[in-house]
Amino acid sequence: MRAIQIPRLDGPEAAELVDIDEPGTDGVVIDVHAAGVAFPDALQTRGLYQHKAPLPYIPGAEVAGVVRSAPDRSGFTAGDRVAGLCMLTGGMAEVVTLPPDRVFALPDSVSFEAGAGILFNDLTVHCALRTRGRLAEGETVLVHGAAGGIGTSALRLAPAFGAGRTIAVVSTEAKGEIARAAGATDVVLADGFKDSVKELTEGRGVDVVLDPVGGDRFTDSLRSLAPAGRLLVVGFTGGDIPTVRVNRLLLNNVDAIGVGWGAWAATHPGYLAEQWTELQPLLASGAISAPEPVVYPFDEAGAAIASLENRTAVGKVVLRVR
């Protein structure tokens, strides 16, 4: 089969298309049509992610395709359209084999390219807003990095989970259009966002901040929270990991909450299935729109991964495998 391999830790440009043996058949065997690209893929190509895959490795955390074969009583049969989680590596290949609990029935209305862009981001955002962030009906959600994969996912999902308003934070006017297309109620520029949010909320602040960026905007995010507000720490695509002056939490009765979706799923058996049980019917009905990813050819995996590293990506990025 064809697969993308990272033979050395020189960054995304090290990615190469190779021919290797197919994986074994001890699980759900999937003929992959599309593979998702995520920020951890870029970090791993430089050895900067907490998980260090042995070289050479196949990058990719999520796939969508058609079941070739499946174990008895797995819930899947040959020909089923599915999405699947490789979690960290192995997805950028023509064939993957996954345990049944990491394979999910894909609604007919969702394309393979969109399906490859759903799981990693949407399940992370579901964990952030529903499980960790305790989003309540009618609350206002502020989304950093709103034109990126996590950001556009949050804008798509938050209204379906009860948010009454979503405020997107973007770095440029052009990215603001991406955020509006994803469903943002309001859009503000990152430069001076705290003052813009104060004006938009008439001084009250927002109930939830979802932050996959980190960096120097963290303190102003805390200042943008209403009483009992929650700042959800999802990642650090900005590069710098901020620190928290905990007196700010005490004085304003606000929370800073970590969202480690992978770690939560690993320690809560059945959690992935619970998430998909809630999300799948919303996707199937159109209550949650499928993502509209930027699609790269399979042999341009290096460029696709680089677009996450250099922050030129808008929305979700996927590879068309076949």
VOGU-3710 file (C-alpha; in Angstrom, 3 decimals, decimal comma):
1> mraiqiprld> 0,000/0,000/0,000  0,999/3,648/-0,296  1,627/5,582/2,883  3,208/8,803/4,087  6,299/8,279/6,207  8,398/10,592/8,363  11,937/9,130/8,225  13,692/11,927/10,140  12,722/14,830/12,400  13,383/17,658/9,952
11> gpeaaelvdi> 9,851/19,049/9,947  6,956/18,579/7,513  9,243/18,665/4,473  10,607/15,263/5,558  7,279/13,619/4,657  7,589/11,166/1,784  5,243/8,853/-0,100  6,377/5,234/0,148  5,165/1,712/-0,602  4,989/-0,534/2,462
21> depgtdgvvi> 3,192/-3,685/3,562  -0,443/-3,452/4,616  -1,206/-3,760/8,340  -2,562/-6,958/9,854  -6,246/-7,853/9,932  -6,762/-8,159/13,701  -9,421/-5,474/13,945  -11,598/-3,394/11,636  -9,716/-3,116/8,330  -10,510/0,160/6,545
31> dvhaagvafp> -9,734/1,185/2,980  -8,902/4,823/3,630  -10,358/7,476/1,318  -9,256/10,551/3,292  -6,967/11,265/6,241  -7,070/14,219/8,601  -4,143/16,523/9,355  -3,805/18,111/12,797  -1,407/20,367/14,686  0,207/17,463/16,597
41> dalqtrglyq> 1,282/16,052/13,212  3,418/19,145/12,682  4,916/19,020/16,177  5,768/15,336/15,823  7,737/15,924/12,617  10,209/17,970/14,703  10,158/15,751/17,781  8,336/18,460/19,758  5,244/16,477/20,778  5,013/14,596/24,076
51> hkaplpyipg> 4,543/11,333/22,174  7,738/10,341/20,362  6,965/7,839/17,598  9,855/5,560/16,572  11,302/6,470/13,183  10,204/5,985/10,511  6,538/6,467/11,342  3,267/7,135/9,531  1,631/10,369/10,729  -2,104/10,922/10,998
61> aevagvvrsa> -4,683/10,652/13,766  -7,978/10,217/11,896  -9,340/8,626/8,747  -12,536/8,078/6,801  -13,202/5,253/4,389  -14,922/1,927/3,765  -14,713/-1,215/5,901  -12,950/-4,054/4,090  -13,423/-6,591/6,888  -14,394/-6,593/10,551
71> pdrsgftagd> -14,471/-9,068/13,462  -17,709/-10,795/14,370  -19,865/-8,807/16,790  -17,838/-5,655/16,144  -20,913/-3,844/14,864  -19,349/-3,346/11,410  -19,485/-5,238/8,124  -17,691/-4,961/4,799  -18,880/-1,940/2,825  -19,770/0,246/5,814
81> rvaglcmltg> -18,834/3,922/5,530  -16,872/4,855/8,647  -14,591/7,346/10,334  -11,805/6,079/12,544  -9,339/7,286/15,154  -5,692/6,278/14,993  -5,240/8,753/17,890  -1,683/9,899/17,047  -0,021/7,993/14,211  -0,821/5,633/11,357
91> gmaevvtlpp> -3,642/7,414/9,547  -1,909/8,645/6,384  -2,031/5,296/4,618  -4,252/3,526/2,117  -5,235/0,885/4,692  -5,530/1,022/8,473  -6,636/-1,539/11,034  -8,340/-0,217/14,154  -10,019/-1,637/17,249  -13,820/-1,485/16,923
101> drvfalpdsv> -14,169/1,057/19,731  -12,280/3,602/17,621  -14,436/3,164/14,517  -17,656/5,136/14,007  -20,473/4,852/11,472  -20,313/7,823/9,097  -23,656/9,332/8,033  -24,350/9,028/4,301  -24,726/12,801/4,131  -21,095/13,341/5,208
111> sfeagagilf> -18,357/13,010/2,558  -15,176/11,074/3,228  -13,154/14,314/3,150  -15,462/15,902/5,728  -15,532/12,669/7,728  -11,749/12,669/8,005  -12,003/16,132/9,521  -14,653/15,429/12,130  -13,334/13,206/14,884  -10,163/14,825/16,189
121> ndltvhcalr> -11,592/18,347/16,316  -15,260/17,711/17,020  -14,635/15,203/19,795  -12,113/17,588/21,351  -14,628/20,446/21,223  -17,391/18,200/22,551  -15,158/17,291/25,488  -14,322/20,967/26,027  -17,818/22,416/25,897  -19,931/19,554/27,225
131> trgrlaeget> -17,737/17,555/29,585  -15,195/20,022/30,939  -16,740/23,420/30,218  -20,291/22,702/31,443  -21,786/24,906/28,724  -25,294/25,965/29,705  -28,216/27,059/27,556  -27,916/30,613/26,304  -24,299/31,197/27,357  -21,788/33,182/25,322
141> vlvhgaaggi> -18,665/31,421/24,018  -15,485/33,218/22,929  -13,353/31,195/20,487  -9,663/31,897/19,870  -7,999/30,713/16,672  -11,493/30,801/15,227  -10,461/30,242/11,596  -8,490/27,070/12,415  -9,649/23,483/12,726  -10,549/23,563/16,424
151> gtsalrlapa> -11,939/27,078/16,110  -14,296/26,349/13,220  -15,369/23,154/14,968  -16,260/25,134/18,094  -18,265/27,623/16,050  -20,161/24,784/14,354  -20,895/22,846/17,531  -21,477/25,476/20,213  -24,974/26,538/19,050  -26,105/22,907/18,896
161> fgagrtiavv> -24,915/22,498/22,492  -26,945/25,496/23,653  -24,704/28,538/23,213  -26,709/31,679/22,613  -23,810/33,612/21,113  -20,350/32,866/19,705  -17,610/35,484/19,430  -14,734/34,574/17,112  -11,223/35,946/17,661  -9,120/36,066/14,471
171> steakgeiar> -5,842/37,623/13,364  -7,040/39,062/10,030  -10,228/40,233/8,352  -9,883/37,416/5,810  -9,912/34,830/8,608  -12,951/36,605/9,987  -14,862/35,571/6,876  -13,919/31,943/7,550  -15,221/32,299/11,104  -18,489/33,862/9,943
181> aagatdvvla> -18,993/31,034/7,449  -18,524/28,564/10,311  -21,323/30,276/12,238  -19,783/33,000/14,402  -22,302/35,488/15,766  -19,624/38,189/16,094  -15,990/38,510/14,955  -13,234/40,525/16,622  -9,552/40,944/15,847  -7,002/39,426/18,215
191> dgfkdsvkel> -5,290/42,778/18,666  -7,375/44,446/21,363  -9,936/41,651/21,608  -10,523/42,249/25,346  -11,871/45,747/24,757  -13,968/44,557/21,824  -15,486/41,786/23,937  -16,230/44,213/26,750  -18,084/46,442/24,304  -19,985/43,585/22,678
201> tegrgvdvvl> -21,127/42,213/26,047  -21,835/45,640/27,571  -19,158/45,053/30,192  -20,433/41,683/31,418  -17,895/39,425/29,701  -18,327/35,931/28,274  -19,254/32,700/29,999  -16,766/30,426/28,252  -13,465/31,025/26,463  -12,197/28,163/24,296
211> dpvggdrftd> -8,475/28,651/23,727  -6,347/26,400/21,484  -3,756/29,177/21,027  -2,312/30,121/24,435  0,495/32,649/24,402  0,191/36,256/25,499  -3,584/36,538/25,091  -4,259/34,249/28,063  -4,445/36,938/30,743  -6,831/39,045/28,679
221> slrslapagr> -8,964/35,937/28,186  -9,290/35,626/31,962  -10,183/39,307/32,135  -12,866/38,755/29,497  -14,764/36,231/31,604  -18,023/37,021/33,338  -18,394/35,938/36,980  -18,329/32,113/37,155  -16,861/32,021/33,653  -14,614/29,181/32,429
231> llvvgftggd> -11,446/29,418/30,358  -10,897/26,109/28,536  -7,226/25,366/27,830  -7,200/23,223/24,663  -3,707/23,788/23,259  -0,828/26,098/22,493  -0,620/26,657/18,747  0,782/30,096/19,522  3,912/28,367/20,785  4,185/29,807/24,297
241> iptvrvnrll> 2,624/28,090/27,309  1,181/30,821/29,562  1,160/30,890/33,345  -1,827/31,673/35,551  -1,832/34,176/38,395  -4,341/32,307/40,503  -5,438/35,415/42,382  -7,342/36,316/39,189  -9,347/33,121/39,578  -10,147/33,891/43,182
251> lnnvdaigvg> -11,021/37,566/42,816  -13,388/37,070/39,891  -14,704/33,587/40,729  -13,586/32,152/37,380  -12,068/28,821/36,363  -9,123/27,837/34,170  -9,870/24,284/33,016  -7,588/21,872/31,179  -9,085/19,963/28,244  -7,004/16,871/27,473
261> wgawaathpg> -9,496/14,949/25,358  -7,165/12,040/24,590  -6,213/11,602/28,231  -9,863/11,833/29,298  -10,927/9,212/26,761  -8,086/6,919/27,821  -9,221/6,985/31,461  -12,980/6,866/30,843  -13,932/3,623/29,062  -16,827/4,067/26,669
271> ylaeqwtelq> -16,421/7,839/26,494  -15,714/7,931/22,744  -18,889/5,952/22,070  -20,875/8,297/24,316  -19,549/11,282/22,390  -20,384/9,787/19,000  -23,855/8,754/20,188  -24,554/12,436/20,775  -22,777/13,847/17,718  -23,772/11,368/15,002
281> pllasgaisa> -27,506/12,128/14,915  -26,799/15,867/14,959  -24,533/15,449/11,917  -26,982/13,133/10,172  -29,872/15,564/10,657  -27,886/18,640/9,675  -28,272/20,204/13,122  -24,475/20,303/13,065  -22,979/21,006/9,668  -20,116/18,863/8,414
291> pepvvypfde> -16,781/20,670/8,102  -15,690/21,958/4,706  -11,997/21,068/4,809  -9,106/22,220/2,678  -8,192/19,090/0,701  -4,638/18,260/-0,414  -3,591/15,430/-2,752  -2,016/12,478/-0,961  1,443/13,185/-2,365  1,370/16,735/-0,935
301> agaaiaslen> 1,205/15,604/2,690  4,291/17,648/3,586  2,652/20,858/2,389  -0,570/19,970/4,222  1,270/19,421/7,507  3,339/22,574/6,960  0,170/24,649/6,632  -0,582/23,808/10,275  2,954/24,617/11,377  3,126/27,988/9,621
311> rtavgkvvlr> -0,489/28,827/10,534  -1,621/29,452/6,960  -4,295/26,757/7,270  -7,914/27,857/7,470  -10,446/25,410/8,789  -9,680/21,699/8,777  -6,990/20,194/6,512  -7,298/16,701/5,048  -5,539/14,494/2,504  -7,445/12,771/-0,297
321> vr> -5,979/9,264/-0,234  -8,001/7,619/-3,012
//
